[in-house]
Structures are given as structure tokens and as C-alpha cells.
Amino acid sequence: MAWLWNEPPIKPFRQPQEDAPCPKQTVYTISKEDQRRLAPYLPPKRDTFLTEAYRNDPAVSSIEEDEQASQHNAASKACLRNLWDNKNPTNLPHSTNQVKLMTEGLPHVTLTYAQSLDSQLSLAPGQRTTLSGLQTKAMTHYLRANHDAILIGVGTANVDNPGLNCSFSYDGGKIVELAEQPRPLILDPGRSWKEEKCEKLFRLARAGLGRAPWWIVCEESVGKAKVKERDEERITNIKDIGGDVIIVGKYANREDGVEWEKILRALWNTGIRSVMIEGGATVINDLLRERNQHLVSSVIVTIAPTYLGTGGVVVAPPRSKADENEARLREVTWIPFGQDVVMAGKVARN
């Protein structure tokens, strides 16, 4: 069971606050050819963004679908099946696994991150390390423009002061509008998010240049009883800018990870059909382990021409079987972006 803290409906976005300053944004774009090469790894285009109707509850609001939302989801799944049966070349999702996930009520998941030549994300735990060049940063914003939501782990949120909005322009001038902005998602099973460390995220939401975040926590988090007062403080801060809280799944420790299928299904039930997962290492490694990798639709990795050396944060999922590779990609494409190279692929199914 998943729960929304706030009474529904959750608004897809809200108008900027009148007194909010409007930060300057860099405009990013990539070539039509690069867009074409990335297309097989992206979710299908959508005409609508979020499903807004849910069953009310006086205390909390369940994400369980009401009749209207249920009909919407059924129609969405029927449309996907029809597209697949008729092999519609324009709207057809790019793999049988993607169709299977979406007809089962699970969003398209794109796992994307930047790493060094020695598979590291940063110089040390808790240390922000810039790896992507300008061209691959533009590619990242193009990916954001094509997803309903961006998810990061709490460690990344506390360190990077991320904006988690999209500054992509299809014509090189006008940035995509608020209705096309992805929803920021902060995965925080242990309830340790320091939202004051995400000043940029809150500032962009207030200015109407990005959506307000949703805070994803687990039903049974470590130290839950001890931080109840702090929880309420976070919730107030999040709701003040139009965000909300989703409580879903169980969590015991970092090694065992979170219940990804429950989390992704809860997001589907809010209307989210695609999630771009940007890190950090704990999130990436957990999704790439054997028991979770079937939930990943595509993997897009930026490789920077640098070695960080020993002591950094590494992408290396726990090995499930001692004498077998943990994960392998198929249908791989390599795309140069400036001094970096981007590898895009799909997880091979056993």
C-alpha cells in the first residue's frame, strides 16, 4: 500500500509565486541526429502528463485508484496493447519488455549517470565531482525533457544542491514550458533529507521554472519514531512550494535496498509513465542488481575522459552469483558528445 501525505489531487504544477526571483537559465540543445540516435532508449511520447483523480481520506490519501483513475489506466494499457498488435511505427514503445512493464502498471525507467574511465561517480563519498562536459550536459537536459520525473537518492540531494529541472530547447531559443518539466523525486528511505541543502530546487519551483519535489519515504524507516517532528517540518517546507510526500514500501538497511517495484507502481498510479534515475551510486547499484534490473528499460552512461584514481565512489552492483556477470547490455549505441562519449543500451534479459 502506498500513501500520499497530502489530500489529493496532487497538482502537476502550480503558478510561480509573485515575489519569487526568476533565476537565469542556460539554454541547452542537441542536434536532430543525436536526438534520433537516442530515440530507441527513450519512453514513448505522451499527450497528457499526470492522472489527477484519487480517492479521498480524511487523514491521509491512498494512491489506490478511484474509478476514474482506474478507467484512465485501463485505457492507457489497452492503447499500448493495440499499438503493439498493430505495430504502429510512430508510437510503438521500443522493446517487448517496455510494453510488458507498462501494461503491468510500471513506468519506463531510464538509468543515467556520468562516470570516469575507472567507473567512478565522484572523488569521495559526499564530494561533488563534475564529470560531464557542456555537450553531454545538454544531452542530459534533452533526456529530462522526455521523462515525466527525475529521481535521485537522498545522498545526491544533500550534496549536489540540484535543480532537477529542464533547460532544453528544441529550437535553440525557447526553453520547454512548465507543463513539460519533469517532477523531481527525492528517494529517502531513511528520512535524512536536508531540504535546506536543495536551495536551487526550491528556488526554481517558486519561480515556476521547475516542478516542486515529491519526497519518497518508506513505511518502516530506520529511526522513524525519533524523527517524527523533523518529518513534519520537512513536509511543511515541501508543501509550501506545491510538493508532496509518498510513503511506500519497506526499508531495513542500505545493503538490502528498497522495494523498487512498489515504488515504481506507486509512481505509475499518480500518472507518471517514465522516470529518469540520475543517481547516486547506492540507487544505481541497487537497480542494476539481478533482482531489480528487469525494472530498468534503458541505461545511458556518459563516460568522461578522466581517471579519478582510488578512493572514489564506484558503480559496481553486488554480484548475485560468484561465477556470472551481474548485468549486461544489448542494442548498444556509442555517441560522441564533445570530449565525452555516451553509451546507450538496454539491459539484456536472461
N, C-alpha and C positions, 0 to 999 in steps of 0.2 A: 504494500500500500504506500502511495506517495501522497504527500500533503503540501498544500500551499499555505503559508502562514497568513497571508492576506485574503480578504474576501475577493472572489472573482467578479468580473473578469480581470485578468492581468492585461493592462493596456499594452499594445505593441510598441507604442512610443508616446511621448507627450510633448506638448509645445514647450519651447525654451522659456526659462524664467526671464522676465523682463529685465531684471537687473544683472543678469549673467553676462560677463565679458565674453566676447567672441574671439577665441584664440586663432592665430594664423595657422593655416594648414598647408603642407606641401602637397602639390598635385602630382599624382603618380599615374603613369600609363605604360602599357606594353604594346608591342606590335600585334597586328592581326594574326600574323603567322605564329607567334608564340601563344596567343590565345587558342588558336586551332590545335596546336600540339598538346596543350594542357587539357583540352576539352574531354578526352576519354576518361579522365580521372576525376571529373567534377560531377556533382549531382545534377539531375535534370532541372531545367528551368521551371520556375513556378509562377503562376498567375496571382496567387494570394499568399500572404505571409503567415499569419497566426490564426488559429482557431480560438475564438474568444468566449465561447459559452460553456459554462460548467455548473455543476450542482452546488448550491449554497449550503453552508453550515454555519450556525451561529458562532461557533468558537474558532474553527479552522475550516479550510476549504479543501476538499479532496480533489485530486486531479482525475478521479473517475469521471468518465464521460457521461454527460447527460444525453437525452435523446437526440438533440440537435447535433452535438459533437460526434455522437456515435454514427449518425447518418452521414456526416461530413467525412469521417474517417473511412466508412464503408465505401462511399462513393470514390474516395481517393484511391483505395486499394483496387476497386473494380476498374478504375481508369487505367491503373498500372497493368493489370492483367490483360485488359483489352489492347493496350499498346503493345504488350509483348506478343499476344496472339496474332496481331495484325502486322507485326514487325514495322511499326511506324518509324522511319529513319530519322525524323526530326526530333521527336520527344522521347525516344526509347532510352531508358537507362542503359549504362554501358556494360553491364555484366549480369549473368543469371543470378549471381549472389546478391547484387544490388536489388534486383527485383524481389528476390526471396526475402531480404531483410525488410524492405519497405512494405511488402504485403503482409508481413508479420507484425507490423507496427513498430519498426525500428528505423531511425533516421540513417541516411548516408553519413558515414564518418570518414573524414579526411584527416589523417595524421600527418602533420607537417612541422618541420623544425629545421634549424641551421646547425651545422656541426663543423668541426675542424677535420683535417685529414686523419687525425688519430681518434675520430669518433667521439669527440668531447663537445659538450654544450657550453661549458664555462671553465674558467681557470681554477675555480674552487667552489665548494658549496656556498651559496649565499652571495656570490660575487657576480655582478652583472658583467657580461662579456659580449661585446659587439662583434659579430662574425659576418653578417650579410653585407654585401655592397649595395649601392644605390639601386642597381638594376634588379637585384633579387628582392629588395625591399618593395619595389614597385610590383613585382610578381606576387608577393605576399598580399598586398592590398587588392590585387585582382582576385586572388582566391577568396579573400574576405567578402568581396562584392558578390560572390557566387554561393555564399553559405548563409543560412538563417541565423547561425550562432557561432561564437568563438568561445572555446573552453580552455582555461588554464588552471593549473593547480595552485594551491594557496602559497606554496613556496615562491613560485614565479611572481605571483601578485604582490607579495610582501617585499620583494627585492627590486623588481623592474619598474615600478610606477607606470604600468602600461596604460595606453589609451584605449586599445581594443575597439577602435572604430575603423572606418574605411575612408581613405582619401583618394580612391581610384576614380579616374575619369576616362570614359570611353572615347571622348572626342579630344582629349588633351587639354580641356579647359574647365568644364563644369564637373565638379565632384558629384558622385551619386548622392541622391537626396536621402533624407532621414528614413523614409519608408523602406529604402534598400539597405540600410545599415544593419549589420549583424547584432544579435543580442549577446552581450558579454556574460559569460558564465564563470563563476569562481567556485571550483570544487574544493571544499574544505571539510573533509570528514572529521577531522579532529578539532574543528572550531577554533582555529588560531589565526584567522584573517585579521590583519591590522588595516582596516579600511582607510585610515589616515595616511597609509603608505601609497594609496592609489589616488592621489590628488588629481592627477591628469584625467583619469577615468570619470571621476565625479564632475570635474570642471567641464568636460566635453558633453556630458549628459545634461548638465544645467544649461549649457549654451545651445542645446538642440543639435549638436554636431555628432552625436552618437546616442545609443540607447543606454538606459540605466541598467545596471547589472542585476542578475539573479544570483543569489548566494545558495549554493547547493551543499547541504549538510546531511548527515546520516541519522537514522532514528536512534541508534545506540552508539554515540561517540564517546571517545575516551574523555573522562573528566566532565561529562555533560552537566551533572548536578552542580559542580563547582563554578561553572561559568554562565549560569542562567542569567544573572544580572547583566553580564557583558553581552550575552546574546541579544537581550532586549535593546541594549544601546546600539549594537550593530544594525538590528532590524529597523530601528527608528531612522538611523542615518541613511540606510538603503531606501526605505520607503519615502523619505523626504524628497528624493530625486526621481521617484516613479519606479523604483526597482522592487524586488520581492524576494521571497525565500522559498526554496523547495526542499522538503525533508523526505528523503527516500533511501531505502536500503540500510544495511548494517555495516559496521566497520569495527574491527578489533585492533589491527596494527598495520604498519606500512608493508610488511612482508606479505601479508595475506591480501592486501589491497581492498578495493571497494567492489560492490556488486554492480558492475558496469551495465549489464543487461537491464536491470531495474531502473538505473539512472537514465539510460537512453530511452527506455519505454516511457518513462515519466515525461521526458522532453517531447517525445512524439505526441503525447496526449495534450500538450499545451499548444500544438500546431507546428512545432519545429520539425522540419523534414531533413535538415542537413546540419551537421556540426563539424566545424573546423577545430581540431585539437592541436594547440600550439606548444604544449609542454606543461611543466618541465620534465626532467628525467624520470621522476617517480611515476608520473602519469604515462609517459611514453613507454617505459619498460613494462608497466603493468598491462597495457593494452597489447603489447607485442608478445606477451607470453602465450603459450599454446591455448590455454583455456579461454582467452579473450579475443584472440586475433581474428576469429570468424566475424566479429562485430565491426572490423575495420574494412572499409570499402576501398580506400586507396592510401598510398603513402607518398608524400612529396618532400624530398630532403634537399636542402641547399648545402652544398659542400664548399667551404671556403678554402683557399689555397694557403693554409697555415697549419702548423703543428703547435698545439698548446703545451705539450710536454706532460710529464707525470703529475698526478695530484688533482686533476680536473674531474668534472662531472661527466660520466660516460653513459652513452646509450648502449646497454647490454642487458636484454631481458633475462630473467632467471631461466636456466636450462631445465626443461621438464624431463628429458631423457638424456642420460650421460653420453650416449654414442650417436646422437642425432642433432642436426641443426634445429634451432628453436623456430626460426621463421625464414621463409624465402619469398622473394618477389617474382612476379611474372609480368609479361607485357610491359617491359621496362623501356622507358624513353629517357635519353640524356639531352638536356637543353642548356647550352651555354648562355649565361647572363653576365656580361662584363667579365670580370676576373673569376667569378664563381661558376659552378656548374650545378644544375638542378637535375636530380634523378626522380622520375615519377614512375610508380609501378602499382601493382595490385598484389595483395597477399595471396600466395599460392595455397590452394586448399588441398589437404591430404585426401 
